[in-house]
């Protein structure tokens, strides 16, 4: 099942060869993949992160701006817990 969901996320991207898909924690009723741009590094800014949300029927969509902010807050809270 997980490979099928990853295939949906890959197909959803316009140029999947430019991205690495990283599975994140589920969000609400969605499976979440972070599409990491392979060319990005610590010295560049390519805008907001790209999150792909896939529902239980296999329909994919990009996260809305408010969802992206919430998913990014999760990253920050995870980092803060790691520092303890």
N, C-alpha and C positions, 0 to 999 in steps of 0.2 A: 504493500500500500504506500509506504513512504517514498519508494522510487517513482511510483505513478504520480504522486503529488509533486515531487521535484521535477518530473518531466513536464507537468502542467506549468510550473513556474518558469522553467527554461523556455518553453514554447511562447510564453507570454512576453518575454523580452524581445525587443526588436533585433538586437545584436548580442545574443547570449554568449558568444565567444569572448566578449569584452568584460564579462562579469563572472564572479565566483559566487555561487549561491550558498548562503550560510543559514541553516535552519535555526530559528529562534524559538523561544517559548511560545506556546499557543496564546492567542489574544482573542478574548471573548470566544466566539465559536469558529475562529479561523485558525488555519495552519499558517504560520508566518515564515517567510524567507526574506533575509536581507540580501539584496543584490549589491555586492561589493565590487566597485569598479576596479579592475585589475591594474590600471595605470595610476591610480591614486597612491599618494604617499604622504608622509607627515608634512611636506612643504607645499602641498597643493590643496585647493579647496574646490570641490566639484559640486557644491550646493548641498541640499538636504539629502540624507540617506534615502535610498529607495527600498521600500518594504512592499512585498507582494503578499496579499492576503488571499487565501483559498478557502472557500466554504466547503461544507460537507458534500455538496453536489459536484465539486470539482471546478467551480467557476472562480476564475482568478480576477483580481483587480488590484490597482495600486492603492496604498493607504492614503486616506484623506489627510490634509495638513494637521488637523487636530489629533488624528490617530498616530501620525508620524511623531509628533511631539510627545505623546504619551509613551510610545515605544522607546523613544530616546531617553525619556525619564527613567524607564526601567534599566537601561544600560548604566545610567549614573548611579542609581540605587544599588545595582549589583557591584559596581566599582567601590562604593563606599563600604559595603559589607566586606569586601575582600581586604580592605585596608585595616579592618579591626583585628 
